[in-house]
Amino acid sequence: MSDTRRRGRVPAVSDADIRRVARSLLVEMGPDAVTLRAIARELGITAPALYRYYESRDDLVAAVRLDVCADLALDISKALEGQPDDAMIRFFEVCRGFRRWALHHPQEFTLVFASPAAASGSSAMRQFGEPVGRLFLEAAGRLLADYDVVTPPVEAIPPELRDDLIRFQTDLLAVLAESGQKFPAEKLNLGVSYVMIQFWARLYGHVTLEAFGNYPIAVAHPDVLFDTTLIDIGRSIGLAES
């Protein structure tokens, strides 16, 4: 036993230690295992000592979620290295990178993209300032700038959705402006916003089914199924990956 333990002092811990242990618990046992009590036990301190760093478990989980998002963004960015300087190829590679990461990090995927906390508004795709959402939006922005995407006319969009799409459109323009992209604002109409939401819903739905093993049938070649899904989505908006 160390001198520190013999004198009864609380072991010195840092914010990095806390987040490291929280991430380890997440990976090994899932989001529900990330509790202040469990982290304190791993660090050899009392749970109240953690309140020096975080006011609640929710605050700690939010910090871990940011760490996960940063790692995911880095992973996708690395996947883009060496790819041709083509907006469509790079956009599809972002989608593939997201799927690969989800399959290799199911617990982190659950925390960020499939947990009640994420559904309440803290997921990376909803907070455009976070690196993952910014990566997707920047890739989509360049795609829209470089290609003629087929979109439905405004009158074909259900009226009940238009206010939501207008707010989404405003947020997208702000993020694209902050990223320094020279994006023609006139191309980002409600039809484009509608298509982007549908694209994300299909991509996210496919990845979620695969990550959680919820395909309705056994799929021997899931990579092929995912690629054909991407191609089908692309063709529906006038894109065809060669």
C-alpha positions as CSV (number, residue, x, y, z in Angstrom):
1,M,0.0,0.0,0.0
2,S,1.3,3.5,-0.9
3,D,2.1,6.1,1.6
4,T,-0.8,8.1,0.3
5,R,-3.2,5.3,1.0
6,R,-1.7,4.7,4.5
7,R,-2.3,8.4,5.4
8,G,-5.8,8.1,4.2
9,R,-5.5,10.8,1.5
10,V,-7.8,10.7,-1.5
11,P,-5.8,9.5,-4.6
12,A,-5.0,12.3,-7.0
13,V,-7.2,12.0,-10.1
14,S,-7.7,14.2,-13.1
15,D,-10.5,14.9,-15.5
16,A,-8.6,12.8,-18.0
17,D,-8.6,9.9,-15.6
18,I,-12.3,10.2,-15.1
19,R,-13.1,10.3,-18.7
20,R,-10.7,7.4,-19.5
21,V,-12.4,5.2,-16.9
22,A,-15.8,6.2,-18.1
23,R,-14.9,5.4,-21.7
24,S,-13.5,2.0,-20.6
25,L,-16.7,1.2,-18.8
26,L,-18.7,2.2,-21.8
27,V,-16.8,0.0,-24.2
28,E,-16.7,-3.0,-21.9
29,M,-20.3,-2.9,-20.5
30,G,-22.3,-0.3,-22.3
31,P,-23.8,3.1,-21.5
32,D,-25.7,2.0,-18.4
33,A,-22.4,1.0,-16.8
34,V,-21.1,4.6,-16.9
35,T,-22.1,5.7,-13.4
36,L,-20.3,8.0,-10.9
37,R,-20.2,5.2,-8.4
38,A,-18.5,2.7,-10.8
39,I,-16.0,5.3,-11.9
40,A,-15.1,6.2,-8.4
41,R,-14.7,2.6,-7.5
42,E,-12.3,2.1,-10.4
43,L,-10.3,5.2,-9.4
44,G,-10.2,4.3,-5.7
45,I,-12.1,7.4,-4.6
46,T,-15.5,8.3,-3.3
47,A,-18.3,9.2,-5.7
48,P,-18.8,12.7,-4.1
49,A,-15.2,13.5,-5.0
50,L,-16.2,13.4,-8.7
51,Y,-18.5,16.4,-8.2
52,R,-15.4,18.6,-8.2
53,Y,-15.3,17.9,-11.9
54,Y,-18.9,17.2,-12.9
55,E,-22.2,18.3,-11.4
56,S,-24.0,15.1,-12.5
57,R,-23.8,11.9,-14.4
58,D,-25.4,13.6,-17.3
59,D,-22.6,16.2,-17.4
60,L,-20.0,13.4,-17.4
61,V,-21.8,11.5,-20.1
62,A,-22.0,14.6,-22.2
63,A,-18.2,15.0,-21.9
64,V,-17.6,11.4,-22.9
65,R,-20.0,11.8,-25.9
66,L,-17.8,14.8,-27.1
67,D,-14.7,12.6,-26.8
68,V,-16.4,9.9,-28.8
69,C,-17.5,12.4,-31.5
70,A,-14.0,13.7,-31.7
71,D,-12.6,10.2,-32.3
72,L,-15.3,9.4,-34.9
73,A,-14.5,12.6,-36.8
74,L,-10.8,11.8,-36.7
75,D,-11.6,8.3,-38.0
76,I,-13.7,9.6,-40.9
77,S,-11.1,12.2,-41.7
78,K,-8.4,9.6,-42.0
79,A,-10.6,7.5,-44.3
80,L,-10.8,10.5,-46.6
81,E,-7.0,10.7,-46.9
82,G,-6.0,9.7,-50.4
83,Q,-9.5,9.8,-51.8
84,P,-10.0,11.6,-55.1
85,D,-10.9,15.3,-55.0
86,D,-14.4,14.6,-56.0
87,A,-17.4,15.8,-53.9
88,M,-19.5,12.7,-54.6
89,I,-16.8,10.2,-54.0
90,R,-15.8,11.9,-50.7
91,F,-19.4,12.2,-49.5
92,F,-20.0,8.5,-50.0
93,E,-16.7,7.8,-48.2
94,V,-18.0,9.8,-45.3
95,C,-21.1,7.6,-45.2
96,R,-19.0,4.4,-45.4
97,G,-16.6,5.7,-42.7
98,F,-19.6,6.3,-40.4
99,R,-20.8,2.7,-40.9
100,R,-17.4,1.2,-40.4
101,W,-16.9,3.1,-37.2
102,A,-20.4,2.1,-35.9
103,L,-19.7,-1.6,-36.5
104,H,-16.4,-1.4,-34.7
105,H,-17.6,0.7,-31.8
106,P,-21.2,-0.4,-31.1
107,Q,-21.2,0.8,-27.5
108,E,-20.0,4.3,-28.4
109,F,-22.5,4.3,-31.3
110,T,-25.3,3.5,-28.9
111,L,-24.3,6.3,-26.5
112,V,-24.1,9.0,-29.2
113,F,-26.6,8.0,-31.8
114,A,-29.1,5.6,-30.2
115,S,-29.6,6.5,-26.6
116,P,-32.4,8.6,-25.0
117,A,-29.9,11.3,-24.1
118,A,-29.0,11.6,-27.7
119,A,-32.6,11.7,-28.8
120,S,-33.2,14.6,-26.5
121,G,-31.0,16.8,-28.7
122,S,-27.4,16.2,-27.8
123,S,-26.4,13.9,-30.6
124,A,-23.6,14.9,-32.9
125,M,-25.7,15.3,-36.0
126,R,-28.0,17.7,-34.2
127,Q,-25.3,19.9,-32.8
128,F,-23.7,21.3,-35.9
129,G,-20.8,22.6,-34.0
130,E,-19.7,19.1,-33.1
131,P,-17.1,17.6,-35.5
132,V,-19.2,14.7,-36.8
133,G,-22.1,16.9,-37.8
134,R,-19.8,19.4,-39.3
135,L,-18.0,16.7,-41.4
136,F,-21.3,15.5,-42.8
137,L,-22.6,19.0,-43.5
138,E,-19.4,20.2,-45.1
139,A,-19.3,17.1,-47.4
140,A,-23.0,17.5,-48.3
141,G,-22.4,21.3,-48.9
142,R,-19.6,20.6,-51.4
143,L,-21.7,17.9,-53.0
144,L,-24.6,20.3,-53.5
145,A,-22.2,22.9,-54.8
146,D,-20.5,20.7,-57.4
147,Y,-23.4,18.5,-58.5
148,D,-27.0,19.1,-59.7
149,V,-29.0,17.2,-57.1
150,V,-32.5,16.3,-58.1
151,T,-35.0,17.5,-55.5
152,P,-38.8,17.6,-55.2
153,P,-40.6,20.9,-55.9
154,V,-41.7,22.8,-52.8
155,E,-45.4,22.0,-53.5
156,A,-44.6,18.2,-53.3
157,I,-43.3,18.6,-49.7
158,P,-46.0,18.1,-47.0
159,P,-46.9,21.6,-45.7
160,E,-46.6,20.3,-42.1
161,L,-42.9,19.8,-42.6
162,R,-42.0,23.1,-44.1
163,D,-41.4,25.1,-40.9
164,D,-39.0,22.5,-39.6
165,L,-37.2,22.4,-43.0
166,I,-36.9,26.2,-43.0
167,R,-35.2,26.1,-39.5
168,F,-32.9,23.3,-40.7
169,Q,-32.1,25.3,-43.8
170,T,-31.1,28.3,-41.7
171,D,-28.8,26.2,-39.5
172,L,-27.2,24.6,-42.5
173,L,-26.4,27.9,-44.1
174,A,-24.8,29.1,-40.9
175,V,-22.6,26.1,-40.6
176,L,-21.5,26.2,-44.2
177,A,-20.7,29.9,-43.8
178,E,-18.6,29.2,-40.7
179,S,-16.7,26.4,-42.5
180,G,-15.5,28.9,-45.1
181,Q,-17.2,27.1,-48.0
182,K,-18.3,29.3,-50.9
183,F,-21.7,27.7,-51.2
184,P,-24.4,29.2,-53.4
185,A,-27.2,29.8,-50.9
186,E,-29.8,29.8,-53.7
187,K,-29.2,26.1,-54.2
188,L,-30.2,25.2,-50.6
189,N,-33.9,25.3,-51.1
190,L,-36.5,23.4,-49.1
191,G,-36.3,20.5,-51.6
192,V,-32.6,20.1,-50.8
193,S,-33.3,20.2,-47.1
194,Y,-36.0,17.6,-47.5
195,V,-33.7,15.3,-49.5
196,M,-30.9,15.7,-46.9
197,I,-33.2,14.7,-44.1
198,Q,-34.4,11.7,-46.0
199,F,-30.8,10.7,-46.9
200,W,-29.7,10.8,-43.3
201,A,-32.8,8.9,-42.2
202,R,-32.0,6.1,-44.6
203,L,-28.3,6.0,-43.9
204,Y,-28.8,6.1,-40.1
205,G,-31.6,3.5,-40.3
206,H,-29.4,1.1,-42.3
207,V,-26.4,1.5,-40.0
208,T,-28.5,1.1,-36.9
209,L,-30.1,-2.1,-38.1
210,E,-26.7,-3.6,-39.0
211,A,-24.9,-2.4,-35.8
212,F,-27.6,-3.9,-33.6
213,G,-28.0,-7.1,-35.7
214,N,-31.6,-6.3,-36.5
215,Y,-31.7,-7.1,-40.2
216,P,-35.0,-9.0,-40.9
217,I,-32.9,-11.7,-42.7
218,A,-29.4,-13.1,-42.5
219,V,-27.2,-11.1,-44.8
220,A,-24.0,-13.0,-46.0
221,H,-22.5,-9.9,-47.7
222,P,-23.5,-6.8,-45.7
223,D,-20.9,-4.6,-47.4
224,V,-22.6,-5.2,-50.7
225,L,-26.0,-4.5,-49.3
226,F,-24.7,-1.2,-47.8
227,D,-23.0,-0.1,-51.0
228,T,-26.1,-0.9,-53.1
229,T,-28.2,1.1,-50.6
230,L,-25.9,4.1,-51.0
231,I,-26.0,3.8,-54.8
232,D,-29.8,3.6,-54.7
233,I,-30.1,6.6,-52.5
234,G,-27.7,8.5,-54.8
235,R,-29.6,7.6,-57.9
236,S,-32.8,8.8,-56.3
237,I,-31.3,12.3,-56.2
238,G,-29.6,12.2,-59.6
239,L,-26.2,10.8,-58.5
240,A,-24.5,7.7,-59.8
241,E,-21.2,6.5,-58.3
242,S,-19.0,4.8,-60.9
